[in-house]
Structures are given as C-alpha cells and as structure tokens.
C-alpha cells in the first residue's frame, strides 16, 4: 500500500532533509585522498546525531554501518571499512539515510576523490542529470513507469547502462516503502502517483554493462560484473498536484 503522508510527517521529512543537505555539503570538503570509507561513516554518524537525528541505515537489515560507501565499481551497499583507503582519481558514492523523530529521508551523491578522469566525471554528471530528467514531468496522476522511461531514454543513448536489480522506493515512516521505482521502464505503466506520496528516485548508472554481482562474503556489496565504474545519485521527493518538492536539495 502506498501511503499519503500527513502534514506533520512531511514537516518532519523536511527537517530530516535539511540535515541531509548539510551532510552532503560538508562531505565535499571532507572527502579527499588518504581517508578511509570508515572515516566517512564516522563523520556522517557524528554529524547526524549532533543534529538530533539518527542514521537510518545503522543496523537496518543488519547493515554494519551508518552510511553506504561505494567506491569505483561498487554500485551500492558498500560497507565502510578501515582498510578501504581512497586514492586520487577514485569516485565514491555516499548513500545516507536520516531519521528525524521516526521519519526518514534517503539520498546519495557520488564524489570525486581529488582529480578524476574526464570519463569518470562525465559518468557522475550523466547520473545526476538522469535524476532531473526523471522528475521533469512528474505530478499527481503520473505513473511510476514514467520515471523509469524518462531516465532510460536519457541514459542509454549516451552509451551507459542502468542497473535493473536495484530500484528507488517509497519512503516515510520506513526507509523502504511501496512502490518500487525502477530506473527503466515504459511510460504510462505502474502504480499511479498521487499528491502527498513520497518516493526516493535513484539512478544507478554503469560505464559498462548493466549486470551486477553481489559479494558472497558479506552479502551486501553490489558491484559491476565487468569491473567498470558506476555512479549513484538519489533524492527524496514529495509528489504535489503540479510537480514535485525535492526534500533533500
């Protein structure tokens, strides 16, 4: 069941979104060669808690971290580690959940570590732009398939591929709610979106093929099967009568 959020819930989500925006702004200066992905995790954990919130991902489904840190060929769900040291030229996706008084927002940014290649920067840029293509025509009465169709028609002609096994989702009192929001699909299909519904849209774009592999060792780390780079960009948004309100921008 897709829920319509109350005004009280939406206001809490907006407060959560404010903290999320500040986390990402501060990470721009924090992320640099030589730090570990565990350093990123600790930084986000401390900051979120200092703002009277909780990291939504901490022990969610037994995930062993406060945020997901996905480096280079890791698409999503990278586990923060003291042994993963960021190097000049890497890219790292930092996926963050913020819980404010029981209401969640979820967003991700992919950062350059020092100076990166033109190809890596183009991948990051296309992934971010794909999100905005996905929401360009959204409003009450649209269907979920409209989002994926818009993202797919923007990304694939540029020679990139879209991950299909991992999708966006509804969000609010839980991190993951109905509906699933794929980054590919056919316009005019899927559940109808109504004003007051909240969803997280999150293009995951690969430089090579779309195929993935999930670590058998930790059961979490999701990588590109061909070892090529992947980027991830996500925001939480509210469907309105005539458009959207992006709560994490």
C-alpha atoms as an extended CHARMM CRD file, in Angstrom:
* protein
*
       249  EXT
         1         1  UNK       CA              0.0000000000        0.0000000000        0.0000000000  PROA      1               0.0000000000
         2         2  UNK       CA              1.3230000000        3.4380000000       -0.9810000000  PROA      2               0.0000000000
         3         3  UNK       CA              0.6250000000        5.8990000000        1.8090000000  PROA      3               0.0000000000
         4         4  UNK       CA             -0.3070000000        9.5700000000        1.6590000000  PROA      4               0.0000000000
         5         5  UNK       CA              1.8140000000       11.4740000000        4.1750000000  PROA      5               0.0000000000
         6         6  UNK       CA              0.2860000000       13.7810000000        6.7750000000  PROA      6               0.0000000000
         7         7  UNK       CA              1.4210000000       17.3920000000        7.0720000000  PROA      7               0.0000000000
         8         8  UNK       CA              3.1360000000       16.5090000000       10.3460000000  PROA      8               0.0000000000
         9         9  UNK       CA              5.0620000000       13.7110000000        8.6540000000  PROA      9               0.0000000000
        10        10  UNK       CA              6.0130000000       15.9640000000        5.7530000000  PROA      10              0.0000000000
        11        11  UNK       CA              7.3240000000       18.6410000000        8.0980000000  PROA      11              0.0000000000
        12        12  UNK       CA              9.4850000000       16.0620000000        9.8660000000  PROA      12              0.0000000000
        13        13  UNK       CA             10.7270000000       14.8770000000        6.4890000000  PROA      13              0.0000000000
        14        14  UNK       CA             11.6540000000       18.4550000000        5.5850000000  PROA      14              0.0000000000
        15        15  UNK       CA             13.6490000000       18.7500000000        8.8140000000  PROA      15              0.0000000000
        16        16  UNK       CA             15.3880000000       15.4700000000        8.0200000000  PROA      16              0.0000000000
        17        17  UNK       CA             16.1140000000       16.7890000000        4.5370000000  PROA      17              0.0000000000
        18        18  UNK       CA             17.7940000000       19.9030000000        5.9380000000  PROA      18              0.0000000000
        19        19  UNK       CA             20.2330000000       17.7220000000        7.8690000000  PROA      19              0.0000000000
        20        20  UNK       CA             20.8140000000       15.5990000000        4.7610000000  PROA      20              0.0000000000
        21        21  UNK       CA             21.6890000000       18.6740000000        2.6860000000  PROA      21              0.0000000000
        22        22  UNK       CA             24.2290000000       19.8040000000        5.2710000000  PROA      22              0.0000000000
        23        23  UNK       CA             25.8270000000       16.3430000000        5.4110000000  PROA      23              0.0000000000
        24        24  UNK       CA             26.4540000000       16.3920000000        1.6690000000  PROA      24              0.0000000000
        25        25  UNK       CA             27.7330000000       19.9750000000        1.6990000000  PROA      25              0.0000000000
        26        26  UNK       CA             30.2730000000       19.0980000000        4.4020000000  PROA      26              0.0000000000
        27        27  UNK       CA             31.3520000000       15.8940000000        2.6540000000  PROA      27              0.0000000000
        28        28  UNK       CA             32.5860000000       17.9400000000       -0.3300000000  PROA      28              0.0000000000
        29        29  UNK       CA             35.4740000000       19.2270000000        1.7790000000  PROA      29              0.0000000000
        30        30  UNK       CA             35.8810000000       16.0940000000        3.8920000000  PROA      30              0.0000000000
        31        31  UNK       CA             36.3810000000       13.5750000000        1.0750000000  PROA      31              0.0000000000
        32        32  UNK       CA             39.9760000000       13.5310000000       -0.1440000000  PROA      32              0.0000000000
        33        33  UNK       CA             42.7590000000       11.0460000000       -0.9230000000  PROA      33              0.0000000000
        34        34  UNK       CA             44.0740000000        9.1890000000        2.1130000000  PROA      34              0.0000000000
        35        35  UNK       CA             40.9020000000        8.9190000000        4.1820000000  PROA      35              0.0000000000
        36        36  UNK       CA             39.1180000000        5.6080000000        4.6460000000  PROA      36              0.0000000000
        37        37  UNK       CA             35.4960000000        4.8320000000        3.9310000000  PROA      37              0.0000000000
        38        38  UNK       CA             35.1570000000        4.2000000000        7.6720000000  PROA      38              0.0000000000
        39        39  UNK       CA             36.2260000000        7.8140000000        8.2140000000  PROA      39              0.0000000000
        40        40  UNK       CA             33.2840000000        8.8770000000        6.0430000000  PROA      40              0.0000000000
        41        41  UNK       CA             30.9520000000        6.6570000000        8.0560000000  PROA      41              0.0000000000
        42        42  UNK       CA             32.1290000000        8.0960000000       11.3790000000  PROA      42              0.0000000000
        43        43  UNK       CA             31.8890000000       11.6610000000       10.0730000000  PROA      43              0.0000000000
        44        44  UNK       CA             28.3040000000       11.2120000000        8.9000000000  PROA      44              0.0000000000
        45        45  UNK       CA             27.2600000000        9.3410000000       12.0480000000  PROA      45              0.0000000000
        46        46  UNK       CA             28.5620000000       12.0350000000       14.3760000000  PROA      46              0.0000000000
        47        47  UNK       CA             27.1130000000       14.8930000000       12.3650000000  PROA      47              0.0000000000
        48        48  UNK       CA             23.6400000000       13.3460000000       12.0210000000  PROA      48              0.0000000000
        49        49  UNK       CA             23.4740000000       12.5790000000       15.7510000000  PROA      49              0.0000000000
        50        50  UNK       CA             24.7060000000       16.1120000000       16.6010000000  PROA      50              0.0000000000
        51        51  UNK       CA             21.6110000000       17.4520000000       14.8140000000  PROA      51              0.0000000000
        52        52  UNK       CA             19.2020000000       15.4360000000       16.9680000000  PROA      52              0.0000000000
        53        53  UNK       CA             18.6360000000       12.7680000000       14.2950000000  PROA      53              0.0000000000
        54        54  UNK       CA             19.6620000000        9.1440000000       13.8030000000  PROA      54              0.0000000000
        55        55  UNK       CA             21.4010000000        7.4520000000       10.8490000000  PROA      55              0.0000000000
        56        56  UNK       CA             18.5880000000        5.4940000000        9.1990000000  PROA      56              0.0000000000
        57        57  UNK       CA             20.8650000000        2.7430000000        7.8990000000  PROA      57              0.0000000000
        58        58  UNK       CA             22.5390000000        1.8990000000       11.2100000000  PROA      58              0.0000000000
        59        59  UNK       CA             21.7740000000       -1.8200000000       11.6940000000  PROA      59              0.0000000000
        60        60  UNK       CA             18.9520000000       -1.6010000000        9.1110000000  PROA      60              0.0000000000
        61        61  UNK       CA             18.5690000000       -5.2260000000        7.9550000000  PROA      61              0.0000000000
        62        62  UNK       CA             21.7860000000       -5.7930000000        9.9640000000  PROA      62              0.0000000000
        63        63  UNK       CA             23.8340000000       -3.4780000000        7.7130000000  PROA      63              0.0000000000
        64        64  UNK       CA             27.1830000000       -2.9360000000        9.5100000000  PROA      64              0.0000000000
        65        65  UNK       CA             27.4810000000        0.8250000000        9.0540000000  PROA      65              0.0000000000
        66        66  UNK       CA             25.7490000000        4.1870000000        9.3050000000  PROA      66              0.0000000000
        67        67  UNK       CA             26.0430000000        5.0410000000        5.5960000000  PROA      67              0.0000000000
        68        68  UNK       CA             26.9000000000        3.1440000000        2.4150000000  PROA      68              0.0000000000
        69        69  UNK       CA             30.2580000000        3.9690000000        0.8310000000  PROA      69              0.0000000000
        70        70  UNK       CA             30.5920000000        2.6160000000       -2.7080000000  PROA      70              0.0000000000
        71        71  UNK       CA             33.9730000000        3.0760000000       -4.4180000000  PROA      71              0.0000000000
        72        72  UNK       CA             34.5740000000        2.8710000000       -8.1850000000  PROA      72              0.0000000000
        73        73  UNK       CA             32.9990000000       -0.3880000000       -9.4330000000  PROA      73              0.0000000000
        74        74  UNK       CA             30.8370000000       -0.7510000000       -6.3130000000  PROA      74              0.0000000000
        75        75  UNK       CA             27.3120000000        0.2780000000       -7.3420000000  PROA      75              0.0000000000
        76        76  UNK       CA             25.5870000000        0.3800000000       -3.9440000000  PROA      76              0.0000000000
        77        77  UNK       CA             25.7440000000       -1.0030000000       -0.3970000000  PROA      77              0.0000000000
        78        78  UNK       CA             29.4920000000       -0.6310000000        0.0430000000  PROA      78              0.0000000000
        79        79  UNK       CA             30.3580000000       -1.3730000000        3.6750000000  PROA      79              0.0000000000
        80        80  UNK       CA             32.5170000000        1.3070000000        5.3730000000  PROA      80              0.0000000000
        81        81  UNK       CA             35.9480000000       -0.1080000000        6.1990000000  PROA      81              0.0000000000
        82        82  UNK       CA             39.2340000000        0.9720000000        7.7610000000  PROA      82              0.0000000000
        83        83  UNK       CA             41.0040000000       -0.9900000000        5.0210000000  PROA      83              0.0000000000
        84        84  UNK       CA             39.4570000000        0.8730000000        2.0760000000  PROA      84              0.0000000000
        85        85  UNK       CA             41.6420000000        3.9590000000        1.6110000000  PROA      85              0.0000000000
        86        86  UNK       CA             40.5240000000        6.4740000000       -1.0180000000  PROA      86              0.0000000000
        87        87  UNK       CA             43.0550000000        7.1770000000       -3.7550000000  PROA      87              0.0000000000
        88        88  UNK       CA             43.4780000000       10.1130000000       -6.1220000000  PROA      88              0.0000000000
        89        89  UNK       CA             41.1880000000        9.5020000000       -9.1010000000  PROA      89              0.0000000000
        90        90  UNK       CA             38.6350000000        7.3390000000       -7.2720000000  PROA      90              0.0000000000
        91        91  UNK       CA             34.9310000000        8.0670000000       -7.1840000000  PROA      91              0.0000000000
        92        92  UNK       CA             32.8280000000        7.2430000000       -4.1280000000  PROA      92              0.0000000000
        93        93  UNK       CA             29.0750000000        7.1400000000       -3.7150000000  PROA      93              0.0000000000
        94        94  UNK       CA             27.8780000000        8.0700000000       -0.2260000000  PROA      94              0.0000000000
        95        95  UNK       CA             24.3050000000        6.9140000000        0.4040000000  PROA      95              0.0000000000
        96        96  UNK       CA             22.8070000000        8.4600000000        3.5380000000  PROA      96              0.0000000000
        97        97  UNK       CA             19.5760000000        7.9770000000        5.4570000000  PROA      97              0.0000000000
        98        98  UNK       CA             18.4360000000       10.4780000000        8.1120000000  PROA      98              0.0000000000
        99        99  UNK       CA             15.7900000000        9.6040000000       10.7080000000  PROA      99              0.0000000000
       100       100  UNK       CA             14.1460000000       12.6060000000       12.3600000000  PROA      100             0.0000000000
       101       101  UNK       CA             11.6050000000       11.6050000000       15.0030000000  PROA      101             0.0000000000
       102       102  UNK       CA             10.7190000000        8.3890000000       13.1760000000  PROA      102             0.0000000000
       103       103  UNK       CA             10.5030000000        9.8810000000        9.6710000000  PROA      103             0.0000000000
       104       104  UNK       CA             13.1870000000        9.1750000000        7.0680000000  PROA      104             0.0000000000
       105       105  UNK       CA             14.8340000000       10.7450000000        4.0620000000  PROA      105             0.0000000000
       106       106  UNK       CA             17.2630000000        8.9010000000        1.7830000000  PROA      106             0.0000000000
       107       107  UNK       CA             19.7400000000       10.4140000000       -0.6740000000  PROA      107             0.0000000000
       108       108  UNK       CA             23.0750000000        9.7480000000       -2.3460000000  PROA      108             0.0000000000
       109       109  UNK       CA             25.8530000000       11.7090000000       -4.0180000000  PROA      109             0.0000000000
       110       110  UNK       CA             28.8770000000       10.4080000000       -5.9170000000  PROA      110             0.0000000000
       111       111  UNK       CA             32.0400000000       12.3700000000       -5.1600000000  PROA      111             0.0000000000
       112       112  UNK       CA             35.3220000000       12.7790000000       -6.9850000000  PROA      112             0.0000000000
       113       113  UNK       CA             38.3850000000       11.9520000000       -4.9000000000  PROA      113             0.0000000000
       114       114  UNK       CA             40.9590000000       14.5350000000       -5.9020000000  PROA      114             0.0000000000
       115       115  UNK       CA             41.3810000000       14.8990000000       -9.6520000000  PROA      115             0.0000000000
       116       116  UNK       CA             39.4530000000       12.3040000000      -11.6490000000  PROA      116             0.0000000000
       117       117  UNK       CA             39.3460000000       11.3810000000      -15.3320000000  PROA      117             0.0000000000
       118       118  UNK       CA             37.0650000000       13.1650000000      -17.7770000000  PROA      118             0.0000000000
       119       119  UNK       CA             35.2460000000        9.8680000000      -18.3450000000  PROA      119             0.0000000000
       120       120  UNK       CA             34.5620000000        9.4220000000      -14.6280000000  PROA      120             0.0000000000
       121       121  UNK       CA             33.3080000000       12.9960000000      -14.3120000000  PROA      121             0.0000000000
       122       122  UNK       CA             31.0070000000       12.5330000000      -17.3030000000  PROA      122             0.0000000000
       123       123  UNK       CA             29.5490000000        9.4100000000      -15.6670000000  PROA      123             0.0000000000
       124       124  UNK       CA             28.8480000000       11.3380000000      -12.4530000000  PROA      124             0.0000000000
       125       125  UNK       CA             27.2910000000       14.2200000000      -14.3970000000  PROA      125             0.0000000000
       126       126  UNK       CA             25.0590000000       11.9900000000      -16.5360000000  PROA      126             0.0000000000
       127       127  UNK       CA             23.8410000000       10.1360000000      -13.4290000000  PROA      127             0.0000000000
       128       128  UNK       CA             22.8560000000       13.3790000000      -11.7090000000  PROA      128             0.0000000000
       129       129  UNK       CA             21.1800000000       14.7510000000      -14.8290000000  PROA      129             0.0000000000
       130       130  UNK       CA             19.2490000000       11.4760000000      -15.1990000000  PROA      130             0.0000000000
       131       131  UNK       CA             17.5350000000       12.1520000000      -11.8720000000  PROA      131             0.0000000000
       132       132  UNK       CA             16.3130000000       15.5340000000      -13.0750000000  PROA      132             0.0000000000
       133       133  UNK       CA             15.1090000000       14.0220000000      -16.3480000000  PROA      133             0.0000000000
       134       134  UNK       CA             13.1640000000       11.5040000000      -14.2850000000  PROA      134             0.0000000000
       135       135  UNK       CA             11.2920000000       14.1750000000      -12.3310000000  PROA      135             0.0000000000
       136       136  UNK       CA             10.8390000000       16.7080000000      -15.1330000000  PROA      136             0.0000000000
       137       137  UNK       CA              7.2160000000       15.8370000000      -15.8690000000  PROA      137             0.0000000000
       138       138  UNK       CA              6.1760000000       14.2990000000      -12.5450000000  PROA      138             0.0000000000
       139       139  UNK       CA              2.9890000000       15.4200000000      -10.8160000000  PROA      139             0.0000000000
       140       140  UNK       CA             -0.1010000000       13.9150000000       -9.2430000000  PROA      140             0.0000000000
       141       141  UNK       CA             -1.6720000000       11.4010000000      -11.6470000000  PROA      141             0.0000000000
       142       142  UNK       CA              1.5610000000       10.2710000000      -13.2730000000  PROA      142             0.0000000000
       143       143  UNK       CA              2.6630000000        6.6560000000      -13.1220000000  PROA      143             0.0000000000
       144       144  UNK       CA              5.8290000000        5.1090000000      -11.7600000000  PROA      144             0.0000000000
       145       145  UNK       CA              6.7580000000        3.8660000000      -15.2350000000  PROA      145             0.0000000000
       146       146  UNK       CA              7.0070000000        7.4690000000      -16.4260000000  PROA      146             0.0000000000
       147       147  UNK       CA             10.0520000000        7.9690000000      -14.1890000000  PROA      147             0.0000000000
       148       148  UNK       CA             11.9950000000        4.9530000000      -15.4140000000  PROA      148             0.0000000000
       149       149  UNK       CA             11.1310000000        5.6410000000      -19.0530000000  PROA      149             0.0000000000
       150       150  UNK       CA             12.4550000000        9.2000000000      -18.7900000000  PROA      150             0.0000000000
       151       151  UNK       CA             15.6790000000        8.0790000000      -17.0910000000  PROA      151             0.0000000000
       152       152  UNK       CA             16.2620000000        5.2280000000      -19.5190000000  PROA      152             0.0000000000
       153       153  UNK       CA             15.6780000000        7.3420000000      -22.6210000000  PROA      153             0.0000000000
       154       154  UNK       CA             18.2350000000        9.8610000000      -21.3350000000  PROA      154             0.0000000000
       155       155  UNK       CA             20.9800000000        7.4910000000      -20.1430000000  PROA      155             0.0000000000
       156       156  UNK       CA             21.1600000000        4.6480000000      -22.6400000000  PROA      156             0.0000000000
       157       157  UNK       CA             21.6270000000        6.7590000000      -25.8180000000  PROA      157             0.0000000000
       158       158  UNK       CA             24.7590000000        8.1690000000      -24.1620000000  PROA      158             0.0000000000
       159       159  UNK       CA             26.3040000000        4.6960000000      -24.1030000000  PROA      159             0.0000000000
       160       160  UNK       CA             25.8080000000        3.9690000000      -20.4160000000  PROA      160             0.0000000000
       161       161  UNK       CA             23.6910000000        1.2610000000      -18.8090000000  PROA      161             0.0000000000
       162       162  UNK       CA             21.2130000000        1.2680000000      -15.9350000000  PROA      162             0.0000000000
       163       163  UNK       CA             21.1860000000       -1.2010000000      -13.0610000000  PROA      163             0.0000000000
       164       164  UNK       CA             17.8750000000       -3.0630000000      -13.0040000000  PROA      164             0.0000000000
       165       165  UNK       CA             18.0590000000       -5.2020000000       -9.8800000000  PROA      165             0.0000000000
       166       166  UNK       CA             18.2910000000       -2.1840000000       -7.5370000000  PROA      166             0.0000000000
       167       167  UNK       CA             15.4840000000        0.3810000000       -7.5990000000  PROA      167             0.0000000000
       168       168  UNK       CA             14.1180000000        3.5070000000       -5.9590000000  PROA      168             0.0000000000
       169       169  UNK       CA             11.2670000000        3.2150000000       -3.4740000000  PROA      169             0.0000000000
       170       170  UNK       CA              8.6210000000        4.8060000000       -1.3530000000  PROA      170             0.0000000000
       171       171  UNK       CA              9.8040000000        6.3270000000        1.9160000000  PROA      171             0.0000000000
       172       172  UNK       CA              8.4750000000        7.8670000000        5.1170000000  PROA      172             0.0000000000
       173       173  UNK       CA              7.8720000000        6.0080000000        8.3760000000  PROA      173             0.0000000000
       174       174  UNK       CA             10.1570000000        3.2900000000        6.9640000000  PROA      174             0.0000000000
       175       175  UNK       CA             13.2410000000        3.6860000000        4.7850000000  PROA      175             0.0000000000
       176       176  UNK       CA             11.7630000000        1.3560000000        2.1820000000  PROA      176             0.0000000000
       177       177  UNK       CA              8.0350000000        1.5020000000        1.4200000000  PROA      177             0.0000000000
       178       178  UNK       CA              5.8890000000        0.8270000000       -1.6150000000  PROA      178             0.0000000000
       179       179  UNK       CA              6.1460000000        1.4230000000       -4.5230000000  PROA      179             0.0000000000
       180       180  UNK       CA              9.3390000000        0.1710000000       -6.1490000000  PROA      180             0.0000000000
       181       181  UNK       CA             10.6500000000        2.8210000000       -8.5560000000  PROA      181             0.0000000000
       182       182  UNK       CA             12.8190000000        1.2850000000      -11.3240000000  PROA      182             0.0000000000
       183       183  UNK       CA             15.2200000000        3.3780000000      -13.3910000000  PROA      183             0.0000000000
       184       184  UNK       CA             13.9410000000        1.8570000000      -16.6240000000  PROA      184             0.0000000000
       185       185  UNK       CA             10.5220000000        1.0350000000      -17.9770000000  PROA      185             0.0000000000
       186       186  UNK       CA              7.5800000000        2.0780000000      -20.0990000000  PROA      186             0.0000000000
       187       187  UNK       CA              5.6980000000        5.3440000000      -19.7100000000  PROA      187             0.0000000000
       188       188  UNK       CA              2.0630000000        5.0200000000      -18.6860000000  PROA      188             0.0000000000
       189       189  UNK       CA              2.6080000000        1.8290000000      -16.6900000000  PROA      189             0.0000000000
       190       190  UNK       CA              2.8860000000        1.0400000000      -12.9960000000  PROA      190             0.0000000000
       191       191  UNK       CA              1.1770000000        2.4590000000       -9.9180000000  PROA      191             0.0000000000
       192       192  UNK       CA             -0.3680000000        5.9230000000      -10.0770000000  PROA      192             0.0000000000
       193       193  UNK       CA              1.3810000000        8.5910000000       -8.0080000000  PROA      193             0.0000000000
       194       194  UNK       CA             -0.8530000000       10.9520000000       -6.0420000000  PROA      194             0.0000000000
       195       195  UNK       CA             -0.1760000000       14.2240000000       -4.2340000000  PROA      195             0.0000000000
       196       196  UNK       CA              1.1490000000       13.5140000000       -0.7430000000  PROA      196             0.0000000000
       197       197  UNK       CA              3.1340000000       10.3990000000       -1.6970000000  PROA      197             0.0000000000
       198       198  UNK       CA              6.9000000000       10.4040000000       -1.0710000000  PROA      198             0.0000000000
       199       199  UNK       CA              9.4480000000        8.4470000000       -3.0720000000  PROA      199             0.0000000000
       200       200  UNK       CA             13.2200000000        8.1620000000       -3.4430000000  PROA      200             0.0000000000
       201       201  UNK       CA             14.4290000000        8.2090000000       -7.0440000000  PROA      201             0.0000000000
       202       202  UNK       CA             17.9780000000        6.9340000000       -7.5070000000  PROA      202             0.0000000000
       203       203  UNK       CA             19.5850000000        6.3540000000      -10.9010000000  PROA      203             0.0000000000
       204       204  UNK       CA             22.4990000000        3.8930000000      -10.7270000000  PROA      204             0.0000000000
       205       205  UNK       CA             24.4770000000        4.2180000000      -13.9560000000  PROA      205             0.0000000000
       206       206  UNK       CA             27.2760000000        1.9310000000      -15.1390000000  PROA      206             0.0000000000
       207       207  UNK       CA             30.0700000000        2.7850000000      -17.5420000000  PROA      207             0.0000000000
       208       208  UNK       CA             29.9480000000       -0.7470000000      -18.9410000000  PROA      208             0.0000000000
       209       209  UNK       CA             27.1680000000       -3.3250000000      -18.9170000000  PROA      209             0.0000000000
       210       210  UNK       CA             24.2260000000       -3.2230000000      -16.5030000000  PROA      210             0.0000000000
       211       211  UNK       CA             24.9950000000       -6.6290000000      -14.9790000000  PROA      211             0.0000000000
       212       212  UNK       CA             25.8680000000       -6.8710000000      -11.2920000000  PROA      212             0.0000000000
       213       213  UNK       CA             27.4320000000       -9.2210000000       -8.7950000000  PROA      213             0.0000000000
       214       214  UNK       CA             26.7820000000       -9.2420000000       -5.0410000000  PROA      214             0.0000000000
       215       215  UNK       CA             29.5640000000      -10.2590000000       -2.6790000000  PROA      215             0.0000000000
       216       216  UNK       CA             29.1800000000      -13.7770000000       -1.3220000000  PROA      216             0.0000000000
       217       217  UNK       CA             31.4800000000      -12.8420000000        1.5590000000  PROA      217             0.0000000000
       218       218  UNK       CA             29.4380000000      -10.0200000000        3.0880000000  PROA      218             0.0000000000
       219       219  UNK       CA             26.0980000000      -10.3780000000        1.2690000000  PROA      219             0.0000000000
       220       220  UNK       CA             25.9190000000       -6.6120000000        0.7410000000  PROA      220             0.0000000000
       221       221  UNK       CA             28.4970000000       -5.1750000000       -1.6300000000  PROA      221             0.0000000000
       222       222  UNK       CA             26.9580000000       -4.8180000000       -5.0960000000  PROA      222             0.0000000000
       223       223  UNK       CA             29.4910000000       -4.3440000000       -7.9220000000  PROA      223             0.0000000000
       224       224  UNK       CA             29.5120000000       -4.0900000000      -11.6920000000  PROA      224             0.0000000000
       225       225  UNK       CA             30.1690000000       -7.5370000000      -13.1210000000  PROA      225             0.0000000000
       226       226  UNK       CA             32.7090000000       -6.1780000000      -15.6230000000  PROA      226             0.0000000000
       227       227  UNK       CA             34.5820000000       -4.1300000000      -13.0040000000  PROA      227             0.0000000000
       228       228  UNK       CA             33.8720000000       -0.7880000000      -14.6860000000  PROA      228             0.0000000000
       229       229  UNK       CA             32.8350000000        2.3690000000      -12.8430000000  PROA      229             0.0000000000
       230       230  UNK       CA             29.3430000000        3.0310000000      -11.5150000000  PROA      230             0.0000000000
       231       231  UNK       CA             27.7660000000        6.2360000000      -10.1770000000  PROA      231             0.0000000000
       232       232  UNK       CA             24.6890000000        6.7720000000       -7.9980000000  PROA      232             0.0000000000
       233       233  UNK       CA             22.5490000000        9.8660000000       -7.4130000000  PROA      233             0.0000000000
       234       234  UNK       CA             19.4200000000        9.9570000000       -5.2350000000  PROA      234             0.0000000000
       235       235  UNK       CA             16.9420000000       12.3310000000       -3.6280000000  PROA      235             0.0000000000
       236       236  UNK       CA             13.7500000000       12.0180000000       -1.5990000000  PROA      236             0.0000000000
       237       237  UNK       CA             10.7850000000       13.8920000000       -3.0230000000  PROA      237             0.0000000000
       238       238  UNK       CA              7.1370000000       14.6550000000       -2.4410000000  PROA      238             0.0000000000
       239       239  UNK       CA              4.6040000000       14.3680000000       -5.2610000000  PROA      239             0.0000000000
       240       240  UNK       CA              2.4350000000       17.5020000000       -5.4560000000  PROA      240             0.0000000000
       241       241  UNK       CA             -0.5990000000       18.4030000000       -7.5670000000  PROA      241             0.0000000000
       242       242  UNK       CA              1.5010000000       20.2020000000      -10.1630000000  PROA      242             0.0000000000
       243       243  UNK       CA              5.0090000000       18.8380000000       -9.7090000000  PROA      243             0.0000000000
       244       244  UNK       CA              7.4210000000       17.6960000000       -7.0170000000  PROA      244             0.0000000000
       245       245  UNK       CA              9.1360000000       19.0330000000       -3.9190000000  PROA      245             0.0000000000
       246       246  UNK       CA             12.6630000000       17.6700000000       -3.6190000000  PROA      246             0.0000000000
       247       247  UNK       CA             13.2630000000       17.4270000000        0.1150000000  PROA      247             0.0000000000
       248       248  UNK       CA             16.9800000000       16.6400000000        0.0480000000  PROA      248             0.0000000000
       249       249  UNK       CA             18.1430000000       19.5050000000       -2.1940000000  PROA      249             0.0000000000
